[in-house]
């Protein structure tokens, strides 16, 4: 009679339920009061913004199978669109500006996703680079987007929603966390719907998806639109909550590759993988920097230490992908499964004669 109880407990102890509940409680109720300003401003806020951007790219690449190298362009579109909505439409609530900026980024993503109707794989990846170069050129060339600031650098307006000001490290962190949690729940709901099943069918086999009735044109453009919407919202968080300034140089090609590396390291086609990959890219280099400075600060200069940290991170990424090509999420699930099996291993019953 004990086996069904243990099996029910085993099913309940999943990352989506138990782990998620613990993380949300800690994120909302503990970290804002216990975390330092440095932790909130320089670590967790950029982590949340990049995790949301990686989630958007993962919907497109991991679930729908469409490659994109223009993620930083959609970050920039979202940031500049929110800035201009807030600047030129007086009285518009900030949340409305944020959502509208996401839709502007979605429209731009759909336009640059049109080549996916003809191109695939690396050819599609190269074509999406047009978004990166075109958006950065447009924001630099036309001063209207930056309110005719000669340097092109603009100060982001303060965060305020319904009369509540989210100023200071705690306010910006709580605002970013709330936006990311809501966006993640909506993304999960989308993936569990018919749209999400169409994404997966398109990724697995395009011809078979067409045979079973999946509308390829609409599904591809919808994937680009939803992905760009989430990345555009992440761009608002990156500019308004983290950097608190907006400049075209902050959304270069390196940022696009960084978001791509996040989903590869974290794990393709995984919501949790986007957050694990962002943690690895944002948090781990800071920890390694602190560790290296504490041990080797008197031995090597800062330049050697920085280069050594990059070498260590690169070697760890290569080793991780060789050991587990599916990313960090597969490694975490494997370890968690072993722990659950040991904790809830059925005990042998009494021997009956």
Residue pairs with C-beta under 8 A, 6 or more apart in sequence:
2 346
2 347
3 346
6 344
6 346
7 344
9 344
10 340
10 344
12 18
13 340
13 344
15 272
15 332
15 333
15 336
24 181
27 177
28 174
28 177
31 39
31 40
31 44
31 173
32 40
32 170
32 173
32 174
35 44
35 173
37 169
40 169
40 170
40 172
40 173
41 169
41 172
41 173
41 242
42 286
43 282
43 283
43 286
44 173
44 176
44 177
45 169
45 172
45 173
45 176
45 237
45 241
45 242
46 238
46 242
46 282
47 278
47 279
47 282
47 283
48 173
48 176
48 177
48 180
48 237
49 176
49 180
49 234
49 235
49 237
49 238
49 241
49 242
50 234
50 238
50 258
50 259
50 262
50 278
50 281
50 282
51 180
51 262
51 274
51 275
51 278
51 279
52 179
52 180
52 183
52 184
52 230
52 231
52 233
52 234
52 237
53 71
53 75
53 230
53 231
53 234
53 235
53 238
53 259
53 262
54 259
54 262
54 263
54 266
54 274
54 275
54 277
54 278
55 183
55 184
55 187
55 230
55 271
55 274
55 275
56 71
56 74
56 226
56 227
56 228
56 229
56 230
56 231
56 234
57 68
57 71
57 227
57 231
57 259
57 260
57 262
57 263
58 263
58 266
58 268
58 269
58 270
58 271
58 273
58 274
59 187
59 190
59 191
59 199
59 223
59 226
59 227
59 230
60 66
60 68
60 223
60 224
60 226
60 227
61 67
61 68
61 260
61 263
61 268
62 203
62 263
62 267
62 268
62 269
62 270
62 273
63 191
63 196
63 199
63 200
63 203
63 223
63 269
64 199
64 200
64 202
64 203
64 219
64 220
64 223
64 227
65 199
65 202
65 203
65 204
65 206
66 113
66 116
66 124
66 220
66 223
66 224
67 121
67 122
67 124
67 125
67 128
68 113
68 124
68 125
68 128
68 224
68 227
69 125
69 126
69 128
69 129
69 132
69 253
69 256
69 257
69 260
70 112
70 128
70 129
70 130
70 131
70 132
70 135
70 256
71 231
71 255
71 256
71 259
71 260
72 132
72 251
72 252
72 253
72 254
72 255
72 256
72 259
73 108
73 112
73 131
73 132
73 134
73 135
73 136
73 251
73 256
74 105
74 108
74 109
74 131
74 135
74 227
74 228
74 231
74 232
74 235
75 231
75 232
75 234
75 235
75 238
75 251
75 255
76 135
76 136
76 139
76 235
76 248
76 250
76 251
77 101
77 104
77 105
77 108
77 135
77 228
77 232
77 235
78 101
78 102
78 104
78 105
78 231
78 232
78 233
78 234
78 235
78 236
79 101
79 156
79 235
79 236
79 238
79 239
79 240
79 246
79 251
80 139
80 145
80 146
80 246
81 100
81 101
81 104
81 105
81 232
82 97
82 98
82 100
82 101
82 235
82 236
82 239
82 240
83 154
83 156
83 157
83 239
83 246
84 145
85 92
85 96
85 97
85 100
85 101
86 92
86 94
86 97
86 157
87 147
87 157
89 97
93 161
93 162
94 157
94 159
94 160
94 161
95 161
98 179
98 233
98 236
99 233
101 232
101 233
101 235
101 236
102 229
102 230
102 232
102 233
102 236
103 229
103 232
104 232
105 228
105 229
105 231
105 232
105 233
105 235
106 225
106 226
106 228
106 229
106 232
107 225
108 131
108 135
108 228
109 131
109 224
109 225
109 227
109 228
109 229
109 231
109 232
110 221
110 224
110 225
110 228
112 127
112 128
112 130
112 131
112 224
113 128
113 220
113 221
113 223
113 224
113 225
113 228
114 221
115 124
115 127
115 128
116 124
116 220
116 221
116 224
117 216
117 217
117 220
119 127
120 206
129 253
132 252
132 253
132 256
135 251
136 248
136 251
136 252
138 145
139 145
139 146
139 152
139 248
140 152
140 248
143 149
143 150
143 152
146 152
146 153
146 154
146 246
147 154
151 247
152 247
152 248
153 245
153 246
153 247
154 245
154 246
154 247
155 244
155 245
155 246
156 239
156 240
156 243
156 244
156 245
156 246
157 240
158 165
158 166
158 167
159 165
159 166
159 167
159 171
159 172
159 175
159 240
159 241
160 166
161 175
165 171
166 172
166 174
166 175
166 241
172 241
172 242
173 241
175 241
176 237
176 241
176 242
179 233
179 237
180 237
183 230
183 233
184 271
187 226
187 230
187 271
188 271
190 196
190 226
191 199
191 271
195 219
195 222
198 209
198 214
198 215
198 219
199 219
199 223
200 269
201 208
201 209
201 212
201 214
202 209
202 214
202 216
202 219
202 220
202 223
203 269
206 216
209 216
209 219
210 216
231 259
235 251
238 250
239 245
239 246
239 250
243 250
258 281
261 277
261 281
261 317
262 274
262 277
262 278
262 280
262 281
263 273
263 274
263 277
264 277
264 321
264 327
265 276
265 277
265 280
265 281
265 317
265 320
265 321
265 327
265 328
266 272
266 273
266 274
266 275
266 276
266 277
266 278
266 280
266 327
266 328
266 329
267 273
267 276
267 277
267 326
267 327
267 328
267 329
267 330
268 326
268 327
270 327
270 329
272 329
272 332
273 327
273 328
273 329
276 327
276 328
276 329
276 332
277 327
277 328
280 328
284 313
285 309
285 313
288 309
288 312
288 313
289 305
289 306
289 309
292 305
292 308
292 309
293 305
296 305
296 308
297 305
300 308
320 327
320 328
320 331
321 327
323 331
324 330
324 331
324 334
